[in-house]
Amino acid sequence: MVLCVTPNSCVDKTLFVETLEPGRKTVASRWSAVPGGKGNNVARAVKALGGRSAAMVLVGGHAGRHVVDMIEQDDEVTCYPVWLRDHTRTITTVLESSIHRQTPLFEPGPTVTREELDAFGAEFARRVKEARLVTLNGTVPCRSMEEVYRHLVSMARDAGKPVFLDSHGPEFAAGLKACPTAIKPNLRETEEIVGFALDTAEAHWCAVDLFHQKGVELVILSLGDEGALVSRGGEQYHVRPPEIQEVNAVGSGDSLLAGFAIGLLEDMDLQDMAVLGVAAGTANAMSWDIGHFSRAEVREVAQNVTITPR
């Protein structure tokens, strides 16, 4: 089982309209909702790739109940909720179909008390024993949780479980100090850590090497449309996706991470793991619904993924 941890879950709601005119009443032609948050996307993608996943979430109120119901009933993924007195956020995205423009509106995350944070850590300590691999995903809802990933990475490593960290900002910096097995930052998130511009290929690889110096075994530097730089144990590759008709890129980085998690559990070599990850991220971008693709679709995309040694 891949345990996918999301401290800042949300109801991820999309309203589909022809055109958005600010200040005027607009009626959507349809709407959709999924349990949002990066770890929930990873859990859905792991399942799509044929793996078994569980989602551990920090949730509260009616929106939190909705998140749990969607994980368990719609996604058919095991859910381990830790409940808050405050309310889970909703992210509402308005999609203008005429020009395919997305306008996301983010509510602030909930406030987490010390007692609730302790309960979150205790639940993780129970569930990590059942996992083969752990992913820690996304931002934290409030500043009182900035150190949470450092503690969870340490707990996972003490339990002998590989742990992937995918976050940014102070919580990512704190988590790095505990030496996660793998990380998957993008360029902007990496610049926050390394402190220099990543405007050349040489700078990209320099950043990758710096992460290894911090004790990270597997570095996946996401380059968006350009794929990813992948590095482990002296092997380094630039993995590029094929050209596609992009429908919705949201969650593609999470699907990329899910591919690497499956690859690690299936004892793939680094090249095959990297191709699977990039193909999964690409397949995700080819449809609107996040993490709704098949392993067969990923295999088809993988035939056109290119991989170049450094």
Secondary structure, DSSP 8 states (H G I E B T S, - for coil): -EEEEETT-EEEEEEEES---TTS----SEEEEEEESHHHHHHHHHHHTT--EEEEEEEEHHHHHHHHHIIIIIS--EEEEEEESS--EEEEEEEETTTTEEEEEE-------HHHHHHHHHHHHHHGGG-SEEEEES--SSGGGTTHHHHHHHHHHHTT--EEEE--HHHHHHHHTT--SEE--BHHHHHHHH-S---SHHHHHHHHHHHHHTT-SEEEEE-GGG-EEEEETTEEEEEE------S--TTHHHHHHHHHHHHHHTT--HHHHHHHHHHHHHHHHTSSSTT---HHHHHHHHTT-EEEE-
